Amino acid sequence: MATDTLAGPAMLGTSTKARVYKNFIDGEWVESSTGETFENRNPADTRDVVGIFQKSGKTDVDEAVEAARRAFAKWRLVPAPRRAEVVFAAAEMLIERKEQCARDMTREMGKILKETRGDVQEAIDTAYYFAGEGRRMFGPTTPSELPNKFAMAVRQPIGVCGMITPWNFPMAIPSWKLLPAIVCGNTCVIKPAQDTPLSTYNLVRVLADAGVPKGVVNIVSGFGPQVGGPLMEHPEVRAISLTGSTAVGRIVGTTAAKSFKHCSLELGGKNPMIVLDDANLDLAVEGGLWGGFGTTGQRCTATSRIIVQKGIYSEFVERYVDRAKRLKVGNGLDETTEMGPAINESQLKTDLSYVEIGSAEGAKMKCGGNRLDKGEYQYGYFMEPTVFIDVDPKMRIAQEEIFGPVVSIIPCDYLEDAIEIANGIEYGLSSALYTKDVNKAFAAMRDLHAGITYINAPTIGAEVHLPFGGVKATGNGHREGGMGAIDFYTEWKSIYVDYSDKLQKAQIDRVD
Ligand code: UN1
């Protein structure tokens, strides 16, 4: 029988002890109407069943949206500072549960414990930030052009928001969406990635325990066509937020447009890190490793291209490749592991296919390229950190998002040429420059065409109170994080109060 209360992880090699997780709809943990479930397995050891989750369908989505619609009628009237107090309480609870949430996440997603602790911390940071926002949500008051008339604009919630979230930051990214949405007075239905539903479940559980009223946050697990599709098409859903691939973003964006839903898309990246001759080389090598191979290269912000000026090119390559070869690959639950597995078999196949593509295009592979499948690796989706050098900027490995541990190093002559290479892709999420020259740093901050630029740091590591998102095919102009999220989850209402006791006509009643 499905139950929400069986405690404890699955035994290695068995699925019978795996805990069953339910959907959360209208304040109740419920089974899917389909009666079907799916397994969530550990990508570092596929014998380990992390949990059994509901394989939901349209009926479940409809019920969740209906619960959210009903809850909205009351939640929108709760004063924002009170709504925010619940989010503050959730932050405190997440701190208590941080280690367990991090371990669950490493088991279901594969990234190393240091990083999954960071992912939970990012949700905590987000909760504190938006808890404070309950007492701000500022809007302008402004003079009216007419006497005895008052003018202001206030932020109002939109209604039911649908969220479709990815597996690479399975708690942080849901928190970027859910927390500002509910502080602003909306209600939500979230569909977590099928590879990592547990971390999103853990976040929703915390929100429920912290006192979010029934129906305000609902979670429906399952797959894109059966859950994501009905969610984005549902007429009662007034806003959709997706973090995912550019291909899925195109579908969600065009679907949302048909019913004029608000739609926020955070999509792919092919993020460049430029290293100039005057850079601190030690710093650049370490930054490039962290940016390229952290999260096994599975961040939209991953450093997938390193553009190096010719004067230090060979030294950088030698040191970078030497370090990449020595990265310790393994199960993320081992504290000494530096890089975990790919999320699943199909992602691993994609990563390996780019090894072939790069080699066929004539780039030189200096290390890596192989699947690791012997001994401790035999039950997981592991591969070696892979570095291509002398990559031409137009090659597919330098143009397409791989989402794996494959880094392309591209030589350049000077900063202007590096910026042209950096910008010469369809995406524009993150970017980085290593230099000690302040003039060059400021020129790059202006000219790198991306939503994020780092100076003397790699392309990953965004903080939650700054806008997060990108230009071109990376999104549709919205930003998550900080004020960007408040802008997305509210609609402006302009209010005019005429206390003159007569009919005053704007633009018309004036003495010229
Ligand atoms: C992502 O790349 O998919 O900036 C999200 C970072 C993290 C979030 C990344 N704070 O690297």
Boltz pocket constraint, residues with backbone or C-beta under 6 A from the ligand:
constraints:
  - pocket:
      binder: B
      contacts: [[A, 122], [A, 168], [A, 169], [A, 298], [A, 299], [A, 300], [A, 301], [A, 302], [A, 459], [A, 460], [A, 461], [A, 462], [A, 463]]
      max_distance: 6.0
